[in-house]
């Protein structure tokens, strides 16, 4: 069992930056691939990015490539999402996820509760 808690969301102007954090419980954190998904109002939840268990591989949705960076610190059980050059269309609830299958996208087994990111124009 892995419990995930996101933080770092908020309101930012277009062009600004935010860094989301995801704190994971459990001693087996380093055995999980981790990812971020988001859900905008009236839309389905969508994949944003994922990182392999050792940080050696990362994957991004085309919509965030070059602007977002995912990283992890296995010693601290933390995953980060650095978001730069934010756009109003990035507005969504962002969810941290953990899974054991990572093929271009992550198949989550566990989800966090989500953190709101709002980008004003």
C-alpha positions in Angstrom: 0.0 0.0 0.0 1.3 3.5 -0.9 -0.3 6.7 0.3 0.4 9.8 -1.8 -0.1 13.4 -0.7 0.3 16.3 -3.1 1.2 19.9 -2.3 2.3 23.1 -4.0 -0.7 23.9 -6.1 -2.1 27.4 -6.3 -2.9 30.4 -8.5 -0.3 31.7 -10.9 -0.3 34.1 -13.8 0.3 32.8 -17.3 4.0 32.5 -18.0 4.7 31.8 -14.4 6.0 28.7 -12.6 4.9 26.3 -9.9 6.5 23.2 -8.3 4.3 20.4 -7.1 5.5 17.9 -4.6 4.1 14.4 -3.9 5.1 12.8 -0.6 4.7 9.0 -0.5 4.5 6.7 2.5 5.9 3.2 2.6 9.3 1.7 2.5 8.7 0.4 -1.1 8.5 3.8 -2.7 11.6 3.2 -4.8 10.1 0.1 -6.4 7.2 2.2 -8.0 7.1 4.2 -11.1 5.6 7.5 -10.4 3.5 9.9 -12.5 1.3 13.0 -12.6 -2.1 13.2 -14.2 -4.5 16.2 -14.4 -8.2 16.7 -14.8 -9.7 20.0 -15.9 -13.4 20.8 -15.3 -15.6 18.9 -17.7 -12.8 16.9 -19.1 -11.4 13.4 -18.5 -8.3 12.8 -16.4 -5.2 12.9 -18.6 -1.6 11.7 -18.4 0.9 14.5 -17.9 4.3 12.8 -17.1 5.9 9.8 -15.6 9.2 8.8 -14.2 10.7 5.3 -13.8 11.5 3.8 -10.4 15.2 4.9 -10.6 14.6 8.1 -12.4 16.3 6.8 -15.5 13.4 7.3 -17.8 10.9 10.0 -18.1 7.8 10.5 -20.3 5.8 13.6 -21.1 2.5 14.4 -22.8 3.1 16.5 -25.9 1.2 19.4 -24.4 3.8 19.8 -21.6 7.1 18.8 -23.3 9.7 21.4 -22.8 7.8 23.2 -20.1 7.3 20.6 -17.3 10.0 18.5 -15.6 9.4 15.5 -13.4 12.0 14.3 -10.9 12.2 12.1 -7.8 14.2 11.7 -4.6 14.0 8.1 -3.5 15.8 8.9 -0.2 13.1 11.3 0.8 10.1 9.5 -0.8 9.3 12.5 -2.9 8.3 13.2 -6.5 8.3 16.7 -8.0 6.7 18.3 -11.0 8.4 21.6 -12.0 6.0 23.5 -14.2 7.3 26.5 -16.2 5.7 28.8 -18.8 2.3 27.9 -17.5 -0.7 28.5 -19.7 -4.4 28.9 -18.8 -5.1 25.5 -20.4 -2.8 24.0 -17.7 -5.5 24.8 -15.2 -6.6 21.5 -13.6 -6.5 19.4 -10.5 -3.1 17.6 -10.6 -2.9 14.1 -9.2 0.2 12.1 -8.2 0.1 8.4 -9.0 2.2 5.3 -8.4 2.2 2.1 -10.4 4.3 -0.9 -11.5 3.7 -0.7 -15.2 5.2 2.1 -17.2 5.1 1.9 -21.0 5.1 5.5 -22.4 2.4 6.1 -19.8 1.8 5.0 -16.3 -0.9 2.5 -15.2 -1.7 3.8 -11.7 -2.3 1.6 -8.8 -2.5 4.4 -6.2 -3.7 8.0 -6.4 -3.2 11.1 -4.3 -6.1 13.4 -3.4 -5.1 16.0 -5.9 -4.0 19.7 -5.8 -5.5 22.5 -7.7 -3.5 24.5 -10.2 -5.1 27.6 -11.6 -3.4 29.7 -14.3 -4.9 33.1 -15.0 -4.5 34.9 -18.3 
